[in-house]
Amino acid sequence: MPYVLHHISRSLAFDPERLSAMGDAYDRSVRSFMTAPDQPVREAIASHIIVLAERGVVDSATLCQSALAAFRQTQNERG
């Protein structure tokens, strides 16, 4: 969770429930890779989770699945 918190703008305020869900989603997302993802991948995942949380998503499983789907889509678009 500290990695996700590092990327949150100081102007944003998330309640403890949402912060916990974000941290759990980030941890789940990173563990879903066969090998540990490098820093740019971890940053992209964290960014997707933050955007989703800003939009009101609170469920950690949904945050994880949606962040991974958004990351994969971005990767596919890049070729």
RASULPE-V725805 format. One record per residue. N is the residue number from 0. PHI is phi as a letter, one per 30 degrees, with the letter a starting at -180 (NA if undefined). PSI is psi in whole degrees, 0 to 359 (999 if undefined). OMEGA is omega in radians with two decimals (NA if undefined). Layout:
n->(N & N)
phi->(PHI & PHI)
psi->(PSI & PSI)
omega->(OMEGA & OMEGA)
This chain:
n->(0 & 1 & 2 & 3 & 4 & 5 & 6 & 7 & 8 & 9 & 10 & 11 & 12 & 13 & 14 & 15 & 16 & 17 & 18 & 19 & 20 & 21 & 22 & 23 & 24 & 25 & 26 & 27 & 28 & 29 & 30 & 31 & 32 & 33 & 34 & 35 & 36 & 37 & 38 & 39 & 40 & 41 & 42 & 43 & 44 & 45 & 46 & 47 & 48 & 49 & 50 & 51 & 52 & 53 & 54 & 55 & 56 & 57 & 58 & 59 & 60 & 61 & 62 & 63 & 64 & 65 & 66 & 67 & 68 & 69 & 70 & 71 & 72 & 73 & 74 & 75 & 76 & 77 & 78)
phi->(NA & e & d & d & d & e & c & d & d & d & d & c & b & c & d & e & d & d & d & d & d & d & d & d & d & d & e & d & d & d & d & d & d & d & b & e & d & d & e & e & d & d & d & d & d & e & d & d & d & d & d & d & d & d & d & j & d & c & d & d & d & d & e & d & d & d & d & d & d & d & d & d & d & e & d & d & d & d & j)
psi->(326 & 327 & 319 & 315 & 327 & 329 & 357 & 131 & 142 & 342 & 349 & 145 & 121 & 141 & 162 & 323 & 315 & 320 & 319 & 316 & 320 & 316 & 317 & 317 & 318 & 312 & 316 & 316 & 313 & 320 & 343 & 346 & 147 & 320 & 159 & 125 & 151 & 173 & 316 & 325 & 316 & 321 & 319 & 317 & 312 & 317 & 317 & 318 & 318 & 315 & 315 & 319 & 322 & 330 & 358 & 0 & 128 & 332 & 124 & 323 & 319 & 318 & 314 & 305 & 317 & 321 & 318 & 319 & 317 & 320 & 313 & 320 & 316 & 318 & 320 & 324 & 329 & 342 & 999)
omega->(3.14 & -3.12 & 3.11 & -3.12 & 3.13 & -3.06 & -3.12 & 3.09 & 3.14 & -3.13 & 3.13 & 3.08 & 3.09 & 3.11 & -3.09 & 3.13 & -3.13 & 3.10 & 3.11 & 3.12 & 3.14 & 3.12 & 3.12 & 3.13 & 3.12 & 3.14 & 3.10 & -3.11 & -3.12 & -3.14 & -3.10 & 3.12 & 3.13 & 3.07 & -3.12 & -3.14 & 3.12 & -3.03 & 3.12 & 3.11 & 3.12 & 3.11 & 3.12 & 3.11 & 3.14 & -3.13 & 3.12 & 3.14 & 3.14 & 3.13 & 3.14 & 3.12 & 3.08 & 3.14 & 3.05 & 3.13 & -3.11 & -3.08 & -3.06 & 3.13 & 3.11 & 3.09 & -3.13 & -3.09 & -3.12 & 3.12 & 3.12 & 3.12 & 3.12 & 3.12 & -3.14 & 3.11 & 3.11 & 3.14 & 3.11 & 3.12 & 3.12 & 3.10 & NA)
